[in-house]
Amino acid sequence: MSQAAGIVSINVVYPLKGCEDKALAILREVVDRARSKHSGLVRTRVYKSLDGRTLATHAEWKSKSQFDAALRDDEFVRRFNQLRELSIWESHVYEMTDDLHANVPGTDQT
């Protein structure tokens, strides 16, 4: 997690069979909306499992209040809610408690 981030939102999406690509496209739309409209978003990473059965997002926000502002954005919420027809998902908001790095010789530990 970057030093600037205050909280992290993690979503795990379980698309219905055959809906994986559409669910991924929706997640990308949601991220694009957040990036273009909400300055509190530091970074978002979107993941697709190697078996293709789950998707995940990891979004870093500068503050909880800036994250909450995104949740009040009707268009952001509308796009995210499109996933209801294609998947089930869980979403949680976290604060970082530890920033641990692997101890690998010759790598930057910052």
C-alpha positions in Angstrom: 0.0 0.0 0.0 1.3 3.4 -0.8 2.3 5.8 1.9 -0.4 8.3 0.9 -3.3 5.9 1.3 -5.5 6.0 4.4 -7.9 3.1 3.8 -8.3 0.2 1.4 -11.4 -1.2 -0.1 -11.2 -4.8 -1.2 -14.0 -6.4 -3.3 -14.1 -10.1 -4.2 -16.5 -10.9 -7.0 -17.8 -14.3 -7.8 -19.2 -14.1 -11.4 -21.9 -16.5 -12.6 -20.6 -19.0 -15.1 -20.1 -17.4 -18.4 -20.3 -13.8 -17.0 -16.6 -13.4 -16.1 -15.7 -11.1 -18.9 -18.8 -8.9 -18.5 -18.2 -8.6 -14.7 -14.5 -7.7 -15.4 -15.7 -5.0 -17.9 -18.0 -3.5 -15.3 -15.3 -3.4 -12.7 -13.1 -1.5 -15.2 -15.9 0.9 -15.8 -16.3 1.4 -12.0 -12.6 2.1 -11.6 -12.6 4.5 -14.6 -15.5 6.4 -13.0 -13.7 6.6 -9.6 -10.4 7.7 -11.2 -12.1 10.5 -13.3 -14.4 11.8 -10.6 -12.8 11.2 -7.2 -9.5 12.8 -6.3 -9.2 10.7 -3.1 -8.5 7.5 -5.0 -4.8 6.8 -4.9 -4.7 3.5 -6.9 -6.8 0.6 -7.9 -5.6 -2.9 -8.8 -8.0 -5.3 -10.5 -7.3 -9.0 -10.3 -8.6 -12.1 -12.2 -7.9 -15.4 -10.6 -5.9 -17.9 -12.5 -8.8 -20.3 -12.6 -11.0 -17.5 -13.9 -13.7 -18.0 -11.3 -13.1 -14.9 -9.1 -12.2 -11.2 -9.6 -11.0 -8.8 -7.0 -10.3 -5.1 -6.6 -7.9 -3.4 -4.2 -8.5 0.3 -4.1 -6.4 2.7 -2.0 -8.1 5.9 -0.8 -6.5 8.9 0.9 -9.3 9.0 3.5 -12.5 7.3 4.6 -14.4 10.5 3.9 -13.2 10.5 0.3 -14.2 6.9 -0.1 -17.6 7.7 1.3 -18.0 10.5 -1.2 -17.6 7.9 -4.0 -20.4 5.9 -2.4 -22.6 8.9 -2.7 -21.9 9.2 -6.4 -25.1 7.9 -8.0 -23.4 7.0 -11.3 -20.5 5.1 -9.5 -23.1 3.1 -7.4 -25.2 2.5 -10.5 -22.3 1.0 -12.4 -21.2 -1.1 -9.5 -24.7 -2.4 -8.9 -24.7 -3.8 -12.4 -22.7 -6.7 -10.9 -25.9 -7.8 -9.0 -27.2 -9.4 -12.2 -23.9 -11.2 -13.0 -22.3 -12.2 -9.7 -22.3 -12.2 -6.0 -19.6 -10.2 -4.2 -18.3 -9.1 -0.9 -16.8 -5.8 -0.1 -14.8 -4.6 3.0 -13.0 -1.5 4.0 -9.7 -1.8 5.8 -7.1 0.4 7.5 -3.5 -0.7 7.2 -2.0 -2.1 10.4 1.4 -3.5 9.1 3.4 -2.9 5.9 5.6 -6.0 5.7 8.1 -6.6 2.9 9.9 -9.8 1.9 13.5 -9.9 2.9 15.0 -10.5 -0.5 18.7 -9.7 -0.9 19.3 -7.0 -3.5 15.8 -5.5 -3.4 14.7 -2.1 -2.2 12.9 -2.5 1.1 11.0 0.8 1.0 
